[in-house]
Amino acid sequence: FRAILVAFRDRLEKSAATLGSVPADADIGIEVDLTRLGMDLNEDGQIAPDESAAAIMASLSRGGAPDPAAPALTFRFDRADGYWLQGYAEFLMAQADFWLAHDFSNAFDGSFH
């Protein structure tokens, strides 16, 4: 578990540094259309219509399929989102550092052996 936590913390640190290297005055942005974003849930190598993020959200919220006549679910992530994500990475790193700073071997040995 400790190795997983260290790897997670290291990736967070790299992500926070990357986000921090973007100039403050940079006009950046990325648009994501959730109707075109999906996950191959059945691992067949294809993203089926019912595996789109929109279909998954529709099934969770309404228990049905997405409305094909609905407009695109497009989100634009900009520099402000980058600041937020950088801060969130720092917050999660602090949590990981807390757990990594403690030796839980006595508690583990007493509980699980």
N, C-alpha and C positions, 0 to 999 in steps of 0.2 A: 504494500500500500504506500509506503514511504516513497518508493521509486516513482510510482505513478504521480504522487503529489508533487515531487520535485520536478518531474517532466512537465506537468501542468503549469507550475509556477514559472518555469523557465520559458515556456511558450507565451505565457501572459506577459512576462517581462519584455520579450522580443516584440510582441504586438504593441505594447505601450510605447516602446522606444520608436517603433516605426510610425505610429500615429503622432508621436511627439515631434518627429522630424519634418512633418508637413508644415510649410511656412504658414504663419497665422493669416496672412493676406491672400493665401491661395484660394482661387475660386474653383473648388472641387465639388464633385457630386456624382452619384451613381444612381441610376433609376433601376428599380427592380419591379417587374410585373409578376405578381404572385399567381396570376392565371397561367403563366408560362414556366414558373418555377415548380419543381416537383421532386419527389424522392421515389426511387425504384424500390418500393416496399416489398414486392414479391421476388426481387432479385432475378428478373428475367432479362435484364439488359435494356429494357424499354421503360419509358415514363408513360404510362397509360393515362387517359383523361381523369380517371378516378384517383390517380396518384399525384395530381397537382396540389399545390398548397391551397388553392382556392377550394378544391373539392374536399380536401381534408378539413379545412376550417368550416365549410358548409355542413359536413356531416357531424362535426362536433357541436355546432351551434344550433342547427335546425333539425338534425337527424336525417337530412336528405341530400340530394345532389345539388350542385351549384346551378343557378339560373343561367342558361346560355345567353339570355338577352341582357344580363347584367353587364355594366361597364367594366373595363379592365381595372384590376386592383394594382395600380401603379404607385409606388412610393419612391420618393427621391431622398436619398441620404446625402447630407451636405457636411460642411466643416463643423457645424454645431454638433452633429451626431458623432463626428470623430472625436471631439472633445469629451462628449459623454462616454463614449466607448473607452477612451483612454482612462478616464477616471474610474470607470467600472473595472477595468483590468487592474488598476492600482488597488482598488478595494479588495478584489479577489486575491491579489498577491498578498495583501496584508493578512487575510484569513489563512491562506496557505502557510505564510511565515509563522503565524501563531501555532498552528498544528505541528509544523516542523521544528519549532523551538522546544517542544516538550518531548520527554522520553516516556512513552507510555508502556514500556516493556514490563514493568512491575504490574501494572493494571491488566495488561494482556495476559501475562503469565498466571495471575491470580484468577482471572475470569474464564480463560479458555483452556487451561490445562488441568 
